[in-house]
Amino acid sequence: MRYVPFFSMMAALVLVSACANTGSPGGGPKDETPPRLIKSEPAENQVDYKKKRVLLHFNELVSVEKSSEKVIISPPQVIPADIKAVGNKISVVFKDSLRDSTTYTIDFTDAIVDYNEKNPFGDYAFSFSTGSHIDTLRIGGTLIDASNLNPVAGVMVGVHDDTSDSTFVKQPLTRISKTSKTGTFSIKGLPAKSFRLFALGDKNRDYRFDQPGELIAFHDSLITPWAEPCLKPDTVWKDSITIDTIYQRQITCFKPDNMVLLYFSEVFGRQYLAKRERPSKAFFNLTFGYKADSLPTVTLLNKPAETTEWFLPEVNPTKDTLRYWITDTLVANLDTLVLKLDYLKTDSTNNLAPQTDTVKLVFRHPRSSGKSSGSRKKDEEEAPKPQPVKHLEVSVTLPGVLDVNATPLITMETPLLTMPKEAWGLFRKVDTLWHAVPFSIEPDTASIRRYVLKATWDFETEYKFTLDSGRVMGLYGATNDDFSRTFKTRAEGDYSRLILTVKGLDGQGYVELLDKSDKVVRKVRIVKGIADFRFLRPGTYYTRAVADRNGNNSWDPGLYSAKRQPEPVFYNPKAINLRANWDVEEVWDVTALPLLEQKPKELQKAGEQRSR
């Protein structure tokens, strides 16, 4: 028989007991106690500290979560500090040289947690000074998206003590913080002096606004932080569920703590030739990287001698997506087009400069299955080019039930040579007979192949829209087939109307009607203080107003070089419920509530879900 020594047995029992108590499932209550800081090296807020290492001691094992994202050091570090958790200690080792007479703040936010249960230590910042004085003031506030007032998380917010306008572009931020999940920020360790306040989506981690694509925010005025005593409600508990006393505790409040920054991206995009293709013998496409003010100059280098005008451009409103319809059959029959393109391209200094490219656009014939290359070549040589389609395709957006405020679109397969007005017909059914009604067909500004059907639609009426066969001719001689479409309009009782009296908006503007997902349903201009939404479907809506300073009927961001803030945006905190056959009149003062209290919670949640 073998005997196990007594002390070995006891050690094994202790080890088993320790292993059995590392978790809580079935073994007792879960540990919800956060870690506790025992001491630090140096002491918190110590002055005249010159060493490049900070050590924090806790009462239990700890870890630092996502230190590169959550831990913010001011002044900002060119070379990131080394942040580690080892056992019950957290060490921060600076790689940059420490500046003289400077307050350093290591803002851990909520990154410190205990090792096992991940209980957070709390929002914590550690400060020391390399000089004889330590700065303790703060500037706090909230960063929101200027276009929709949603809070913006995880963005750098900082200050400059050099208050000249060019500093934000030329020099790194003096002290920084980062916004929380709710968009709030607190820049710590500030002296009592004037600062400029900024937010920066820093793409290249140089702490300055030097990239055109970086999102920014800036405050118009200089800010001087201060502190004052204030009272905060506190509670004394008899036990875990019973309140003994509620009292006012005196604390130090750091001001200002209510700054609001509007986050935006300036209008900028790199202009370059992004794509060129020739999917058809009839046309070729050019796509550019950003909207343009002018069209490129296109020169055909291998054009036949007899050719003069040989293309018709189809241009989208932003002039960045271009389709060139080839109007000359000699050019269309060329398998390869050699083009010289002269256009403006964004250079390395982010300015537009003249650019000339020579490109080859090759049309690749579809392969016929089951044929040799020789027979395919023979077929291609014998086939007349270009081949006109039998009928020109005509598409009309006419649903079975039409809203009375609708303007149906007519889209042609190609640009047109002829489209006589008398070829079209619009008829209204009275009893069993069709009666012609006035209408117009107007070119759509967005495309040369698209037209708008306009008419005064009666409620709950049956209509017929027709096109006679062969009356509309496309660019290559193809004509339309016979077209006829019947449809009905909605009853007057199907609609609601919202009449909104808007107050407090400085200058001209418009109101957008929003659905529950914060998407625009309708937009109307404010005329004499009234935004009138007619022919709405019943439902729950929200409203957003925009102070349209330049009158272009769209929201415009700011421009830092001109110190121009984004166009102001306001949300109506009230949901508006519309019922069928009802008119609703509301009065909305856009300045009645601060910006941070305006946007309905339902819309904020919708924005958060879309951003995930």
Beta strands, then each sheet from edge to edge (+ up, - down):
strand 1: 37-41
strand 2: 53-58
strand 3: 62-64
strand 4: 72-74
strand 5: 82-86
strand 6: 89-93
strand 7: 103-109
strand 8: 112-114
strand 9: 124-129
strand 10: 137-145
strand 11: 156-160
strand 12: 175-178
strand 13: 184-190
strand 14: 196-200
strand 15: 216-218
strand 16: 226-237
strand 17: 243-255
strand 18: 259-263
strand 19: 273-280
strand 20: 283-288
strand 21: 297-300
strand 22: 311-315
strand 23: 321-326
strand 24: 336-346
strand 25: 352-362
strand 26: 394-396
strand 27: 401-402
strand 28: 409-412
strand 29: 416-418
strand 30: 424-430
strand 31: 433-436
strand 32: 440-443
strand 33: 450-454
strand 34: 462-467
strand 35: 473-474
strand 36: 483-489
strand 37: 496-503
strand 38: 509-514
strand 39: 520-525
strand 40: 530-536
strand 41: 539-547
strand 42: 569-571
strand 43: 576-578
strand 44: 583-589
sheet 1: 1+ 2- 6+ 5-
sheet 2: 3+ 8-
sheet 3: 4+ 7- 9+
sheet 4: 13+ 10- 18-
sheet 5: 12+ 11- 14+ 15-
sheet 6: 16+ 17-
sheet 7: 19+ 20- 23+ 22-
sheet 8: 21+ 24- 25+
sheet 9: 26+ 28- 33+ 32-
sheet 10: 27+ 36+ 34- 30+ 31-
sheet 11: 29+ 35-
sheet 12: 40+ 37- 44-
sheet 13: 39+ 38- 41+ 42-
sheet 14: 39+ 38- 41+ 43-
end
